[in-house]
Amino acid sequence: MLDSIKQFSSTFFVTGDPLILGAQVSIAISMLAIVLALTIFKKWKWLWTEWLTTVDHKKVGIMYIIASLLMLFRGGVDALLMRTQLALPQLEFLQAEHYNQIFTTHGVIMILFMAMPLMFGLFNIAIPLQIGARDVAFPFLNSLSFWLFFFGAMLFNLSFIIGGSPDAGWLAYPPLSELSGSPSVGQDFYIWGIQISGIGSLATGINFIVTILRMRAPGMTLMKMPMYTWSVFTTCIIIIFAFPILTVTLALLFLDRFLGAHFFTLDGGGNPMMYINLIWMWGHPEVYIVILPAFGIFSEIVSTFAKKKLFGYKSMVFAMFSISIMSFFTWAHHFFTMGSGANVNIFFAITTMIIAIPTGVKVFNWLFTLFRGKITFSTPMMWTAAFIPCFIVGGMTGVLLSVAPADFQFHNSYFLIAHFHQVLIGGVVFGYFAGLYYWWPKMFGFKLHEGLGKWAFWFWNIGFYVCFMPQYALGLMGMTRRFNAYDFDMGWQPLNVISTVGGFLMGIAFIFQVWQIAHSIKFMQKDTTGDPWGGRTLEWSIPSPAPLYNFATIPRADTLDPWLEEKNKRAAGIATPAPEIEPIHMPRNSAIPFIMSVCWFVAGFGFVWSWMWMAIPGLIGVVVCLLVRSFTYNTDYYIPVDEVKRTEAALRGSH
């Protein structure tokens, strides 16, 4: 009996690696510190009522952003561990299995658990305010989306200390991800963590499409929407078509592993290449899911900080829709080497080249907007300026990769690694940092320290080029990815050392950002205007941070830049009569999204270990939560006029 318990515990808990042991100890200490702090300061009730059960889109957005920054730290540490291992030939810093696990978790965390929640966080912060709405269309579903993401991410990260992380690569190609290649539970943590989180992502896409179509302020036609709102709308269209593909693909893989099906195993009549087709039918649109909102952010920032109307508004909208449609016709360029034949390769090579055209249109429109503008180089604008040359290089190397014969040489090499980091860091991360700095005062009512922000900016940018430019050369020299060691005679060591130094410079940049946030909280530079940047859209027309109800009266938006027009009218002495304040209809908080997501977590954990005694009660809990919600009628309330007036007087009296 004692021997069986020891054997189970050795399988259940990850042991033997000092790095993982250190992580386990630090996680335990952090959790204990959080529990003690909440208990000592008597904040458990506050945590439950203000955050865990909230349906306020602004708080949901803040929770998304906090979670994504934590995941950025985890994924960044993974990256530094890999760069350390590759700095010198035949280094034994990481064992091969641990390296493969880190390689896998880095990609999954950075794309699905860092970029996606940071994107959704900015959706929640900005979109209802930009379109003049008091909340999203489905506040309950919005809260559920966040908690599904959160518990899916936690389930995936749990594999680090329980059961062992997945090691089949971040896209889990079979046969590596089948039972024959990954007999441990790590791959099941991968499947269920992403599945649970993916339900939340799909729900968010539906929610924001309905919000944008149905909840815009009076006068705001589709062609008067801010460009960021357009970018979110086109992104959500891609989400609702792409994420079901991911859900089905991972479900089929789980059936292979759990029930012995053979969808992707050759010996049972399946085909591993079908998995790769399916995963990239989601995977390449996913690249545009995360980049399009960044394009929208840059459009807002360029217009605001150049103090000019955005150049080529209609062409920008057309470019976004072109990208969203074309993103579904380029997936096979990820495996030109599969042997599909010349005709298939030609088709996907051409579509990949074509999709560069609308992206180029957007870059030229930003440059024309900046032309002869009165540009102010605050941190949001600095990130935007850094993005343009970085993304141009990423785009050009992407066009090189779209040439099928050339791709036979570049494929699976570090040239490819450099390219997609150029696009995803230089485009996505720089874009979301720009948005974070831009909307931070609207979220919290104070600006981030500019000096520390500029230190972080330069460390990020210099570190980025030092890290990834050598990787283009390494790829051309024949260095392929997924290897944890190389020989002394390959000639790769100098460039790998330089690349590793660049990675650590980006790590220092992240430390500066943490310092910047902490410093700004302590020495708070309050935004008493609600409009610190001289904004043009509706979110800058209300106090910072925005009140619970966002707008005391729903604004009108008869022009493209309604707040700028209103400011111009006020400067000219033209008074716009304020409508009468009426009782404001608001949704009630609900504990059901949190509890339902916990039930999903329990069910997922049960399926990971094939414990039906846990998985079935977890699924029953999900169904019970749905039934309880169906029979809950007291889901909303009204804020009285007097309370609205008192809140407005308190907020605007400080201006």
Secondary structure, 3 states (H helix, E strand, C coil): CHHHHHHHHHHHECCCCHHHHHHHHHHHHHHHHHHHHHHHCCCHHHHHHHHHCCCCHHHHHHHHHHHHHHHHHHHHHHHHHHHHHHHCCCCCCCCHHHHHHHHHHHHHHHHHHHHHHHHHHHHHHHHHHHCCCCCCCCHHHHHHHHHHHHHHHHHHHHCCCECCCCCCCCCCCCCCCCCCCCCCCHHHHHHHHHHHHHHHHHHHHHHHHHHHHHCCCCCCCHHHCCHHHHHHHHHHHHHHHHHHHHHHHHHHHHHHHHHCCCCCCHHHCCCHHHHHHHHHHHHHHHHHHHHHHHHHHHHHHHHHHHCCCCCCHHHHHHHHHHHHHHHHHCHHHHHHHHCCCHHHHHHHHHHHHHCHHHHHHHHHHHHHHHCCCCCCCCHHHHHHHHHHHHHHHHHHHHHHHHCHHHHHHHCCEHHHHHHHHHHHHHHHHHHHHHHHHHHHHHHHCEECCHHHHHHHHHHHHHHHHHHHHHHHHHHHCCCECCCCCCCHHHCCHHHHHHHHHHHHHHHHHHHHHHHHHHHHHHCCEECCCCCCCCCCCHHHHCCCCCCCCCCCCCCCCCCCCHHHHHHHHHHCCCCCCCCCCCCEEEECCCCHHHHHHHHHHHHHHHHHCCCHHHHHHHHHHHHHHHHHHHCCCCCEEEECHHHHHHHHHHHHHCC
